[in-house]
Amino acid sequence: MTVRKPAVADMFYEGDSDRLALHINALMGAVTGEAGRAPRGLIVPHAGYVYSGQTAARAYSCLLPHRNTIERVVLLGPAHRVYLRGMAVPSVDAFATPLGEIPLDRACIEQIVDMPGVCVSDEAHRAEHSLEVQLPFLQTVLGTFSLVPVVVGDCDPDRVAAVVDALWDGPETLLVVSTDLSHFHGYEEARRLDSRTCSRLLARDSTLTGEDACGAHALNGLMRSRHCGRLAIDLLDLCNSGDTAGDKSRVVGYGAFVLH
């Protein structure tokens, strides 16, 4: 079995399994889950846990009452490390974190691999953190599940939407889009920009740019998908690195949303 090894353990999150579990449990213990219908999708940030972990935990806490319903996670995040046109899926059989290995749903991956804009690229996944930082949270809050990881590069939103709709089926499938919001503005300017971006997402705007969110291509595809149009979207948390572990001169924005 081929396995994609962790690339950002000890950088974005604890590399020791015991310390990692303690950190995630502390983050989860500090938030209150959203009551109500089972989540069908999440939008979550992907910075280091000291920066955005509390915001991510706010979204993941919504899964706890429904952890045994979810069998598959379709995870989309932007390409940071390589230039990518379209979307990339890996060829490996599993992704690993310090908490163990997650099997990939190879049948689902084969279902989309010949769709327009989709390619197989282990290089696009090898060092990418936007997907990896979500995995320890998922391993903590869910039972047994399989993973469909998709790195999204420069891609037409209708092509992303087609992949989303092909994979996002019944309540056993959770869709997660990994994205941060604005980057490297002053604190007050970031608050203004990110508030506007959140309002646009709640209105299902599919014309975001990289200035609004690094995961803009994935978000635009999500907003164009027919499944998204049938769901409610709620903003759970909004902050930036100036609120958590950074100074306020150049901040990165973080938002958490649930789709249900």
C-alpha positions in Angstrom: 0.0 0.0 0.0 1.3 3.4 -0.9 1.0 6.2 1.7 1.3 10.0 1.5 3.4 10.9 4.6 2.8 14.0 6.7 4.6 17.1 5.2 3.8 19.8 7.8 3.8 17.9 11.2 5.9 19.8 13.7 5.3 22.9 11.7 1.5 23.5 11.4 0.6 21.1 14.2 2.3 18.9 16.8 4.2 16.0 15.3 4.0 13.8 18.4 0.7 11.9 18.4 0.0 12.3 22.1 0.7 16.1 22.1 -1.3 16.4 18.9 -4.3 14.6 20.5 -4.1 16.8 23.6 -3.9 20.0 21.5 -7.0 19.1 19.4 -9.0 17.9 22.4 -8.2 21.2 24.1 -9.3 23.2 21.1 -12.5 21.1 20.8 -13.2 21.5 24.5 -13.1 25.2 24.3 -16.0 25.5 21.8 -19.6 24.7 21.6 -21.1 22.6 18.8 -23.9 23.8 16.6 -27.1 22.1 17.4 -29.6 21.1 14.7 -29.4 19.3 11.4 -26.5 17.1 10.4 -23.8 19.1 8.6 -23.4 18.3 4.9 -20.4 20.5 4.5 -17.8 22.7 6.2 -15.6 25.6 5.2 -12.6 25.7 7.5 -9.2 27.5 7.7 -5.9 25.8 7.3 -3.2 27.9 9.1 -1.1 26.5 11.9 -3.3 25.4 14.8 -2.0 28.2 17.1 -3.4 30.7 14.6 -6.6 29.1 13.2 -7.2 25.9 15.3 -9.9 27.4 17.5 -11.9 28.6 14.4 -11.5 25.2 12.8 -12.6 23.5 16.0 -15.8 25.6 16.0 -16.7 23.9 12.7 -15.6 20.4 13.5 -17.5 20.4 16.8 -20.7 20.4 14.7 -19.8 16.9 13.5 -19.7 15.3 17.0 -23.4 14.4 17.3 -23.3 12.9 13.8 -19.8 11.3 13.8 -21.1 7.8 13.1 -23.2 8.8 10.1 -20.2 10.1 8.0 -18.4 7.5 6.1 -16.6 9.6 3.5 -15.0 13.0 3.4 -14.5 14.9 0.2 -11.7 17.4 0.9 -10.9 20.3 -1.4 -8.1 22.9 -0.8 -6.0 25.3 -2.8 -2.6 24.5 -4.2 0.2 26.5 -2.4 3.3 24.6 -3.3 3.1 23.9 -7.1 1.4 25.7 -9.9 -1.7 23.7 -10.9 -4.2 24.2 -13.7 -7.3 22.4 -12.8 -7.6 19.9 -10.0 -5.3 17.1 -8.8 -6.1 13.8 -7.1 -3.3 11.5 -5.8 -2.4 7.9 -6.8 -1.7 6.7 -3.3 -3.8 4.4 -1.2 -3.8 6.4 2.1 -2.8 9.7 3.7 -1.0 9.5 7.1 -0.8 11.8 10.0 0.7 11.3 13.5 -2.7 9.9 14.5 -2.6 7.1 11.9 -3.5 6.4 8.3 -6.7 7.3 6.5 -7.7 5.1 3.5 -8.5 6.9 0.3 -11.8 6.1 -1.5 -10.1 4.9 -4.7 -13.5 4.1 -6.3 -14.7 7.7 -5.9 -11.3 9.0 -7.1 -11.6 6.9 -10.3 -15.1 8.2 -10.8 -13.8 11.8 -11.3 -10.3 11.2 -12.7 -11.4 11.5 -16.3 -13.6 14.5 -15.7 -12.6 17.8 -17.4 -9.9 19.6 -15.4 -8.9 16.7 -13.2 -5.5 15.1 -13.3 -3.5 12.6 -11.2 -0.5 14.4 -9.5 1.2 13.1 -6.3 3.5 16.2 -6.6 0.5 18.5 -6.1 -0.3 16.7 -2.8 3.2 15.9 -1.6 3.9 19.1 0.4 0.4 20.7 0.4 -0.7 21.8 3.8 -4.2 23.0 3.0 -5.6 19.4 3.1 -3.2 17.9 5.6 -4.0 20.2 8.5 -7.7 19.1 8.3 -6.9 15.4 8.7 -6.1 15.3 12.5 -9.3 17.1 13.3 -11.3 14.7 11.1 -9.5 11.7 12.7 -10.4 13.1 16.1 -14.1 13.9 15.6 -15.2 11.1 13.2 -15.3 7.4 13.4 -13.9 5.3 10.6 -14.0 7.1 7.3 -12.4 7.2 3.8 -11.0 10.3 2.1 -11.2 11.8 -1.3 -8.6 14.6 -1.4 -8.6 17.1 -4.2 -6.1 20.0 -4.6 -7.7 22.8 -6.6 -5.5 25.1 -8.7 -6.5 27.7 -11.3 -9.8 26.1 -12.4 -13.1 27.2 -13.9 -15.7 27.1 -11.2 -18.1 25.1 -13.3 -15.5 22.3 -13.5 -15.0 22.3 -9.8 -18.8 22.3 -9.3 -19.1 19.3 -11.5 -16.6 17.4 -9.4 -18.4 18.5 -6.2 -21.7 17.3 -7.5 -20.3 14.0 -8.7 -18.9 13.2 -5.3 -21.2 14.9 -2.8 -24.1 12.5 -2.5 -26.0 11.2 0.6 -25.6 12.1 4.3 -22.7 9.6 4.6 -20.5 12.0 2.6 -19.2 15.2 4.1 -17.7 18.0 1.9 -14.9 20.1 3.4 -13.5 23.1 1.7 -10.2 24.4 3.2 -9.4 28.1 2.9 -8.1 31.1 4.7 -9.5 34.5 3.9 -7.5 37.8 3.3 -3.7 37.8 3.7 -1.3 40.4 5.1 -3.5 43.4 5.6 -3.6 45.5 8.8 -6.0 44.3 11.5 -8.9 46.6 10.8 -8.7 46.4 7.0 -8.7 42.6 7.3 -11.8 42.7 9.4 -13.5 44.8 6.8 -12.5 42.7 3.9 -13.2 39.4 5.6 -16.6 40.6 6.7 -17.5 41.4 3.1 -16.2 38.1 1.9 -18.3 36.2 4.5 -21.4 38.1 3.4 -20.7 37.2 -0.2 -20.3 33.5 0.7 -23.6 33.6 2.6 -25.1 35.0 -0.6 -23.5 32.2 -2.6 -21.3 34.5 -4.6 -19.1 32.5 -7.0 -16.8 35.3 -8.2 -14.3 35.4 -5.3 -10.6 36.0 -6.2 -7.4 35.1 -4.5 -7.4 38.5 -2.8 -10.6 37.4 -0.9 -9.6 33.9 0.0 -6.7 31.6 -1.0 -9.3 28.9 -1.7 -11.3 31.1 -4.0 -11.4 28.5 -6.9 -12.7 25.8 -4.6 -15.2 28.1 -3.0 -16.5 29.4 -6.3 -17.0 25.8 -7.4 -18.8 25.0 -4.2 -21.1 28.0 -4.6 -21.9 27.0 -8.3 -22.7 23.4 -7.3 -26.3 22.3 -7.4 -26.0 20.6 -4.0 -24.9 23.9 -2.4 -28.0 25.6 -3.7 -30.2 23.3 -1.7 -28.5 23.9 1.6 -28.4 26.6 4.3 -25.0 28.2 5.0 -24.2 29.6 8.5 -21.2 31.5 9.6 -19.9 30.0 12.8 -16.8 32.1 13.5 -14.7 34.8 12.0 -11.3 36.1 13.3 -7.8 36.7 12.2 -4.3 36.0 13.3 -4.2 39.3 15.2 -6.9 37.8 17.5 -4.9 34.6 18.2 -1.2 34.3 17.9 0.1 37.1 15.7 0.6 40.8 15.7 -1.9 43.1 14.1 0.2 44.7 11.5 -0.1 41.9 8.9 -2.8 39.4 9.6 -4.5 36.4 7.9 -8.2 36.0 8.1 -10.0 32.8 9.2 -13.7 31.9 8.9 -15.7 28.8 9.7 -19.0 27.9 8.0 -21.4 25.0 8.1 -23.7 23.8 5.3 -26.8 21.9 6.3 
